[in-house]
Amino acid sequence: DILLTQSPATLSLSPGERATLSCRASQSIGAYFAWYQLRPGQPPRLLIYDASKRADGVPARFSGSGSGTDFTLTISSLEPEDFALYYCHQRYNWPGAFGGGTKVEIK
Amino acid sequence: QVQLQESGPGLVKPSQTLSLICTVSGDSVNSGGKYWSWIRQFPGKGLEWIGYIAYSGSTYYNPSLQSRLTMSLVTSNNQFSLKLTSVTAADTAIYYCARDDMTTRSFDSWGQGTLVTVSS
């Protein structure tokens, strides 16, 4: 099974700062890599698919990059609504796997 | 804009069957090329994909849950359902339904989720 390891587990930042979230796969994976945002009381939201493509309606401050085993989600300037849980997900092979999550919290 | 809403009991006794329904609006569950998944989030925050059902009614389940799972389409109500048998406390989680885009293999729309607690 392909495992995804997210780091850091918690990121403490202030609004306006840049957030860099990492996800490492236990072996090389192709496309079918996504990032999701989970906020209390809200439906989870697809942010990035195919490692670097923004989903419909996602602000430009969110960007995804990476290939092979190392992937990054960058939030260029944190807005108050961006403080949330973030998960990476691969479906290179079935049944796929989620990372353990990164909590972006207000410093 | 597609919307999904989960419904079902919030408390299930151990060894019994967990049953949930997802009601879809803004899309049709039996429209060609559509796939519908269930995903759960454990109390420790980890996420697990449970399985999907296709517009045709075909299914694919997470092998770790396959022996206990049944998913169905309820086309008359534009819904799909989940049944998980022989539940234990380890099945306590927030259960989400989601539309599954097989082109990108991502979940492009989600419900808000429903908490299911397994306890006597």
Interface residues (C-beta under 8 A of the other chain):
Chain A: A31 Y32 A34 Y36 L38 G41 Q42 P43 P44 R45 L46 Y49 D50 K53 A55 D56 L85 Y87 H89 R91 W94 P95 G96 F98 G100 G101
Chain B: L4 Q41 K45 G46 L47 E48 W49 Y60 N62 P63 S64 Y96 A98 D101 T104 R105 S106 F107 D108 S109 W110 G111 Q112 G113
